[in-house]
Amino acid sequence: MITRRLFLRLTVGLAATRARPVLSRAGTKARVVVIGGGFGGATCAKYLRRADPSLDVTLVTPQRLFISCPFSNAVVAGLQPLTSITHTYDTLRRRYGIRVLYNTATDLDPLKHRVTLNDGKKLSYDRLVLAPGIELQWGAIEGYTPAESAVFPHAWEAGSQTELLRRQLKAMKDDGLVVITVPDNPYRCPPGPYERASLIADYLLKNKPRAKVLILDAKDTFTKKDLFVSAWKRLYPTTLEWISGSQGGRVTRVDARTGTVYTDFDEYKPAVANVIPPQRAASIARVAALDDGKGWCPIRASTFESTVHRDVHIIGDAAIVNPIPKSAFGANIEAKACAAAITSLLHAEPVAPPVLINTCYSLVAPNYGISITGGYRVVDDTIHTIPGTDGISPLDAPDAVRAQEAQYARSWYANITADTFT
Ligand SMILES: Cc1cc2nc3c(=O)[nH]c(=O)nc-3n(C[C@H](O)[C@H](O)[C@H](O)COP(=O)(O)OP(=O)(O)OC[C@H]3O[C@@H](n4cnc5c(N)ncnc54)[C@H](O)[C@@H]3O)c2cc1C
């Protein structure tokens, strides 16, 4: 349980504003540059300006429109349009005075405190926030490169890939096989592949009842497994099948030319293959060895400052924040804690260790929701689950509870996107 006191401690800390402006090394307003306008970066930029309107905050992100991965599985399954998960930065700019640059950061000099953009422009900062999300590891599955993703979509970054997978499902034969390949941990959104398989199974059952979904998994277990498996037995007994890593589910190679997916023991020729490859922190979070050469970025959890370079903070999927999963909920809450820490640091005030929360909702069917939740505190720069705060939906809940959780999931999406982008 998140107690009222814990919640207030977090939210009160965030609401604090400063009367005196803080100056940068250059004697101008203190400059914070935020790279990446997703759940982590957009939230952090907003909460920095809320905490201290004197800060000069620049948000660098490639696209004018942000299309969210949360609820993209519902788009894949045809339950809602892509426009329903598309957001702009207009309110962040207008209401909070954030300078938004539609550009890509290509390099970083942590010693000179400078970021280089794609057009050669350089931005100086007092504090830098990196929230660039993930990069797909092309080639980690033999034969899977950007060219193959046009045939076997990953749809693990939302947008055109989401639409491609949707189109393929609509176009496939009535008795077709859909294969979804799932990598080992860690990856963005641990329950995401299983939610996707569920919603695709729901779509097939209603529209192509002779078709089937097969999950080829590199792992033997996954988050909320008992809840997913018991729901699948009931809702999709002949439509959905899961093959674990030890049963031969690990995908080693794909051949888009022949339409084949290979595991250690078998080969499949699906009508649709959704290949979700292994991932790592996006490239800008791996320059200057910010990932220690290991793919994900270590941070000091009290401030989210990199353990490799000073004055560089890393939040969201790119950072190592175990036991918090790589989720939009997590990126949003880390962003607020990071904004509070940066404001304190710039004002030479002590940083209050953050209290963090996360809930991952999954839809197993349009009116069937399940969730897992946790509360976390930071001790000695390490994140710990607060005993008694971890919770999961009951295994034997009645349909009314599942329907209510599906409603909570939709309401969560409305709230988190409002908190992030408006
Ligand atoms: C299918 C699916 C379903 C999901 N469902 C849920 C859910 O229900 N609940 C949940 O909590 N989470 C969910 N997630 C996870 C969630 O999408 C991520 O955890 C979240 O987006 C992470 O936020 P982030 O800010 O780290 O990265 P992102 O939100 O991906 O934002 C990163 C941004 O940085 C930009 N960027 C990258 N490199 C650069 C650069 N060099 N310069 C400038 N900008 C750059 C990117 O273009 C992007 O706009 C889901 C994920 C998937 C794939």
The ligand as an ORCA input file, in Angstrom:
! r2SCAN-3c Opt
* xyz 0 1
  C       3.828     -2.233    -26.762
  C       4.193     -1.452    -25.528
  C       3.246     -1.200    -24.554
  C       3.595     -0.499    -23.405
  N       2.632     -0.292    -22.459
  C       2.967      0.333    -21.315
  C       1.985      0.536    -20.307
  O       0.824      0.135    -20.443
  N       2.371      1.162    -19.173
  C       3.629      1.627    -18.993
  O       3.896      2.212    -17.932
  N       4.580      1.456    -19.934
  C       4.282      0.831    -21.088
  N       5.239      0.659    -22.059
  C       6.631      1.101    -21.800
  C       6.851      2.580    -22.143
  O       6.538      2.826    -23.485
  C       8.305      2.969    -21.910
  O       8.780      2.399    -20.720
  C       8.415      4.494    -21.840
  O       8.053      5.044    -23.082
  C       9.810      4.928    -21.430
  O       9.893      6.316    -21.423
  P      11.253      7.037    -21.871
  O      11.037      8.494    -21.673
  O      12.415      6.388    -21.247
  O      11.362      6.705    -23.431
  P      10.362      7.146    -24.600
  O       9.002      7.361    -24.079
  O      10.571      6.158    -25.687
  O      10.905      8.532    -25.081
  C      12.201      8.680    -25.616
  C      12.190      9.843    -26.585
  O      13.552     10.241    -26.829
  C      13.720     10.461    -28.215
  N      15.142     10.331    -28.546
  C      15.881      9.198    -28.664
  N      17.159      9.503    -28.973
  C      17.224     10.860    -29.052
  C      18.269     11.761    -29.360
  N      19.503     11.344    -29.660
  N      18.006     13.081    -29.369
  C      16.751     13.539    -29.076
  N      15.718     12.714    -28.773
  C      15.947     11.396    -28.765
  C      12.831      9.392    -28.840
  O      12.549      9.689    -30.203
  C      11.598      9.464    -27.945
  O      10.738     10.490    -28.380
  C       4.918     -0.011    -23.232
  C       5.877     -0.263    -24.220
  C       5.520     -0.982    -25.353
  C       6.571     -1.231    -26.406
*
